[in-house]
Amino acid sequence: MRLSRADRSRVADWWFTVDHVLVGAILALVVAGMVLSLAASPAVAIRKGLPTYYFVERHLIFSVLGVVIMLAVSLCTPRGVRRLALGLFAVAAAGLVAVHFIGPEINGARRWLSIAGHSIQPSEFAKPGFVVISAWLFAESQRRRDMPALPLAILLALCVTGLLLSEPDVGQTLLVSMVWGTLYYLSGQALLGAGIIALFGAMGFAFAYSTFSHVRYRLDKFFAPTPGDNSQLDRAMKSFSEGGFLGRGPGEGTIKNALPDAHTDFIFAVVAEEYGVIACLVLLGLFAFIVMRALIAAAQERDAATRLSIQGLALLFGIQALINMGVNVGLLPAKGMTLPFISSGGSSMIAVSITLGMLLALTRHRPHVARVKKPPLLNDVAGLPATGQVQK
């Protein structure tokens, strides 16, 4: 099928306006996730008493579904993206409330809903909607002084972080708070407010440390590790030294047999052992390229709401990847956060696909409204009235 610029269909319009380089980089990351799933998932499936390729097949299905959803979302206009974000956030927020009543408790936390036999994590879907809505509110606060957009953005952030902390999910709370705080600064708000937000962030960190035992345990183990305790972080860090530059070879790693979350939180360590540090750097470069490509597109965008939305979605994607990689290399304490498109997971895969679908939709090449002018009518050119009758 060949598309012509004379074709006015939505698909043709998408093809000639979407950033093909960005689409290619994202698809390369999806393919890399499929290949790397073969390295980590079979050992975990066998250990759990499941079919050998259970997680591989599941990852493949959700990857294909995610690509379809991403491309479908990328067809939206900026207004359509905001409407989608609002609807997505409303449903996800209802899910964040529902987990406290009908969600199963797993390891002392309620983060999941069981729907038709499938586990869904509402917080994953709340993130892209929250970012786009916050970006729009920040933009409106600068454009319309008569609208209480900034107080609404602050109230929205307090509600989301409160719901996440009540699960508790400190990692996701930290992620959305970092993105929201960055958008606050990028939107040109008062620096005094940024200082107050930073103060509240420090207070929230102290509250999490003193309230949640698992947070305190992880931080204590990170800042004062016990030599030879053979923790998950120690095992993950050893995989980088054992893999070297080129790795042991596909299927030859042993770290996946020791880590219970080798196919999710610590898949980057599996990649390091089997494919080497060079493969890890390539993967890091791919993530960095996607984020930088999006931020460059944002810098050329004149509409404040669209620009902030692009920046927020790119940061949401990039910071999540950095947190996962930072945990694997021992720079951060364990967070329980997946590596986008690489880690196994249904909710995270679909949510990241929606995030990047919104990103592709907002970075499409659209002429600025000020430069799109309708051709003047013949009567207007001649200086005649619109009715075509000569004034007497």
C-alpha positions in Angstrom: 0.0 0.0 0.0 1.4 3.4 -1.1 0.3 6.6 0.6 0.0 9.9 -1.3 0.2 13.4 0.2 -3.1 14.0 -1.6 -4.7 11.4 0.5 -6.7 13.0 3.4 -7.3 9.9 5.4 -6.3 9.8 9.1 -3.7 7.1 8.4 -2.1 9.0 5.6 -2.0 12.2 7.7 -0.4 10.2 10.5 2.2 8.8 8.2 3.3 12.1 6.8 3.4 13.9 10.2 4.7 11.4 12.7 8.4 11.3 13.7 9.6 8.2 11.8 12.9 8.2 13.6 11.2 8.2 17.0 8.8 5.4 16.0 11.8 3.3 14.8 13.7 3.8 18.0 10.7 2.8 20.1 10.0 -0.3 17.9 13.7 -1.2 18.3 13.3 -1.1 22.0 10.2 -3.3 21.8 12.1 -5.9 19.7 15.0 -5.8 22.2 12.6 -6.5 25.0 11.3 -9.6 23.1 14.8 -10.9 22.6 16.0 -10.2 26.1 12.9 -11.9 27.6 14.3 -15.2 26.3 17.3 -14.6 28.6 15.6 -14.0 31.9 12.1 -15.4 31.8 12.5 -19.2 31.3 14.5 -19.8 34.5 11.9 -17.8 36.5 9.0 -19.8 35.0 10.6 -23.1 35.8 11.3 -22.0 39.3 7.6 -21.1 39.7 6.4 -24.4 38.3 5.1 -22.8 35.1 5.7 -23.8 31.5 9.3 -22.9 30.4 8.2 -20.2 27.9 5.2 -18.9 29.9 6.6 -15.4 30.6 8.2 -15.3 27.1 4.9 -15.9 25.4 3.1 -13.5 27.7 5.7 -10.8 27.0 5.3 -11.3 23.2 1.5 -11.0 23.4 1.6 -7.8 25.5 4.4 -6.4 23.3 2.3 -6.8 20.2 -0.8 -5.5 21.9 1.2 -2.6 23.3 2.4 -1.6 19.8 -1.1 -1.7 18.4 -2.3 0.5 21.3 0.6 2.9 20.9 0.0 3.4 17.2 -3.7 3.8 17.8 -3.1 6.5 20.4 -0.6 8.3 18.2 -3.4 9.0 15.8 -5.0 11.5 18.3 -4.8 15.2 18.0 -3.4 17.2 21.0 -7.0 17.8 22.2 -7.7 14.1 21.8 -4.7 13.3 23.9 -5.9 15.6 26.7 -9.4 14.0 26.6 -7.8 10.5 26.6 -5.6 11.5 29.6 -8.6 12.8 31.5 -10.7 9.6 30.9 -7.7 7.4 31.7 -6.9 9.2 34.8 -10.5 9.1 36.1 -10.7 5.4 35.6 -7.2 4.8 37.2 -8.1 7.0 40.1 -11.2 5.0 40.8 -9.0 1.9 40.6 -6.5 3.4 43.1 -9.4 3.8 45.6 -10.8 0.4 44.8 -7.6 -1.4 45.6 -8.1 -0.6 49.3 -11.5 -2.4 49.3 -11.2 -5.3 46.9 -7.5 -5.5 46.1 -5.5 -8.5 47.4 -2.7 -7.7 49.9 0.6 -8.8 48.6 3.7 -8.4 50.7 1.9 -5.8 52.9 0.7 -3.7 50.0 -2.5 -3.3 48.1 -1.7 -2.3 44.5 -3.5 -4.7 42.3 -7.0 -5.4 41.1 -8.1 -8.8 39.7 -10.3 -8.4 36.7 -11.4 -11.4 34.6 -8.5 -13.4 36.0 -5.9 -10.8 35.1 -4.0 -8.6 37.6 -4.1 -4.8 36.8 -2.1 -2.1 38.6 -4.1 1.1 38.4 -1.1 3.3 39.4 0.6 2.4 36.1 -2.3 3.9 34.1 -2.7 6.9 36.3 0.8 8.2 35.5 0.4 9.3 31.9 -3.0 10.8 32.5 -1.7 12.6 35.6 1.3 14.1 33.7 -0.8 15.4 30.7 -3.4 16.9 33.0 -0.8 18.5 35.2 1.0 19.9 32.1 -2.3 21.5 30.9 -3.0 23.0 34.3 0.5 24.5 34.5 0.1 26.0 31.0 -3.4 27.4 31.8 -2.0 29.0 35.0 0.3 31.1 32.9 -2.2 31.8 30.1 -5.3 32.6 32.2 -4.8 34.3 35.5 -8.6 34.2 36.2 -8.5 30.4 36.4 -7.3 28.6 39.6 -5.2 26.2 37.5 -2.1 26.2 39.8 -4.1 25.4 43.0 -5.9 22.6 41.0 -2.5 21.2 39.9 -1.3 21.2 43.5 -4.5 19.5 44.7 -4.2 16.9 42.0 -0.6 16.1 43.0 -1.6 15.8 46.6 -4.4 13.4 45.8 -2.3 11.2 43.6 0.6 11.0 46.0 -1.7 10.4 48.9 -3.4 7.5 47.1 0.0 6.0 46.1 1.4 6.3 49.6 -1.6 4.7 51.1 -1.0 1.5 49.1 1.9 2.0 49.9 4.0 2.5 46.7 6.9 4.8 47.5 8.7 4.2 44.2 5.8 5.4 42.1 5.2 8.3 44.4 8.8 9.4 44.0 8.5 9.0 40.2 5.4 11.1 39.7 6.6 13.7 42.3 9.9 14.2 40.4 8.0 14.6 37.1 5.4 17.0 38.6 8.1 19.1 40.3 10.1 19.3 37.0 7.0 20.5 35.1 6.3 23.1 37.8 9.8 24.5 37.2 9.6 24.3 33.4 6.2 26.0 33.3 7.8 29.2 34.7 6.2 29.2 38.2 7.5 31.1 41.1 10.9 29.8 42.4 9.6 30.3 46.0 7.0 27.7 45.3 9.7 25.4 44.0 11.5 25.7 47.3 8.4 25.0 49.2 7.7 21.9 47.1 11.3 20.7 47.7 10.8 21.1 51.4 7.5 19.1 51.3 9.3 16.5 49.3 12.0 16.1 52.0 9.3 15.9 54.7 7.5 13.2 52.7 10.8 11.3 52.4 11.3 11.5 56.1 7.7 10.4 56.7 8.1 7.3 54.4 11.3 6.4 56.2 9.8 6.6 59.6 6.4 5.0 58.7 7.1 2.1 56.3 9.4 -0.6 57.6 10.3 -1.9 54.1 11.5 1.6 53.1 13.6 1.9 56.2 15.0 -1.6 55.7 16.0 -0.9 52.1 17.6 2.4 52.8 19.5 1.0 55.8 20.8 -1.9 53.7 21.7 0.5 50.9 23.6 3.1 53.0 25.1 0.5 55.5 25.4 -2.8 53.7 26.5 -5.9 55.5 29.5 -7.5 53.7 28.7 -10.9 52.3 24.9 -10.8 52.9 24.3 -11.9 49.3 21.3 -9.7 48.9 19.5 -9.1 45.5 21.5 -5.9 45.0 24.8 -7.6 45.6 23.9 -10.4 43.2 22.8 -7.9 40.6 26.0 -5.9 40.9 28.1 -9.0 40.6 26.5 -9.8 37.3 28.2 -6.8 35.7 31.7 -7.9 36.7 31.0 -11.5 35.8 29.6 -10.6 32.4 32.4 -8.3 31.4 32.3 -6.3 28.2 30.8 -9.0 25.9 29.0 -11.2 28.4 29.0 -15.0 29.0 26.7 -15.6 26.1 22.9 -16.1 25.7 21.6 -18.6 28.2 24.9 -18.9 30.0 24.1 -16.6 32.9 23.5 -17.9 36.4 22.1 -14.7 38.1 18.6 -15.4 36.8 18.5 -18.6 38.8 19.1 -16.7 42.1 17.0 -13.6 41.6 13.3 -14.0 42.1 12.6 -10.9 40.1 15.1 -11.5 37.3 12.4 -11.1 34.6 11.1 -7.8 36.0 13.1 -5.5 38.4 16.5 -7.1 37.7 16.4 -7.9 34.0 19.1 -5.3 33.4 21.5 -7.4 35.5 20.6 -10.5 33.5 21.4 -8.5 30.3 24.8 -7.5 31.8 25.8 -11.1 32.6 24.7 -12.7 29.4 25.3 -9.9 26.8 27.8 -7.8 28.5 28.3 -4.1 29.5 28.4 -3.0 25.9 24.8 -4.3 25.4 23.8 -2.5 28.5 25.3 0.8 27.2 23.5 0.3 23.8 20.2 -0.2 25.7 20.9 2.9 27.8 21.7 4.9 24.6 18.4 3.8 23.1 16.5 5.0 26.1 18.4 8.3 26.1 17.9 8.8 22.3 14.1 8.5 22.7 14.0 11.0 25.6 16.3 13.5 23.9 14.4 13.2 20.5 11.2 14.0 22.3 12.7 16.9 24.3 14.1 18.4 21.1 10.6 18.2 19.5 9.2 19.9 22.7 11.7 22.8 22.3 10.2 23.5 18.9 6.6 23.5 20.1 4.9 26.8 20.6 1.8 25.7 22.4 2.7 25.6 26.1 0.3 22.8 27.1 1.6 20.5 24.3 5.3 21.4 25.1 4.9 20.6 28.8 3.0 17.4 28.0 5.8 16.2 25.7 8.4 17.0 28.3 6.5 15.4 31.1 5.8 12.1 29.2 9.5 11.9 28.1 10.7 12.5 31.6 8.2 9.9 33.0 9.6 7.3 30.5 13.2 8.2 31.0 13.3 8.6 34.8 11.5 5.2 35.3 14.2 3.6 33.1 17.0 5.4 35.0 15.6 4.3 38.4 15.5 0.6 37.3 19.0 0.8 35.9 20.3 2.7 38.9 19.0 0.0 41.2 20.7 -2.8 39.1 24.1 -1.1 39.2 23.9 -0.3 42.9 23.4 3.5 42.6 19.9 3.4 44.1 18.1 1.3 46.7 15.6 -1.3 45.5 12.5 0.3 44.2 10.4 -2.4 42.6 10.1 -0.6 39.3 10.1 -2.2 35.8 12.3 -1.3 32.8 10.0 0.0 30.1 9.4 -2.5 27.3 12.2 -4.8 28.6 10.8 -6.1 31.9 8.0 -8.6 31.9 4.6 -7.3 32.9 1.1 -6.6 31.5 0.0 -3.4 33.2 3.4 -1.7 32.9 3.7 -2.7 29.2 0.3 -1.4 28.2 0.7 1.8 30.3 4.1 2.5 28.8 2.6 2.0 25.3 -0.1 4.5 26.1 2.5 6.9 27.3 4.6 6.7 24.2 1.5 6.7 22.0 0.6 10.1 23.6 4.2 11.2 23.0 4.1 10.3 19.3 0.8 12.0 18.9 2.0 15.3 20.5 5.3 15.3 18.6 3.7 15.0 15.1 4.7 17.7 12.7 1.8 20.1 12.6 1.9 23.6 11.1 1.4 26.3 13.7 -2.1 27.7 13.7 -0.8 31.2 13.0 0.7 30.1 9.8 -2.4 28.2 8.5 -4.5 30.9 6.8 -7.4 30.3 4.5 -7.1 31.9 1.0 -9.0 35.1 0.7 -12.3 35.2 -1.2 -12.3 36.7 -4.6 -14.6 39.5 -3.5 -12.3 40.3 -0.6 -9.3 40.6 -3.0 -11.3 43.0 -5.2 -12.3 45.0 -2.2 -16.0 44.2 -2.6 -18.6 43.2 0.0 -18.9 39.5 0.8 -22.3 39.4 -0.9 -20.7 40.3 -4.2 -22.9 43.4 -4.6 -21.3 46.8 -5.3 -22.1 49.4 -2.6 -23.8 52.5 -3.9 
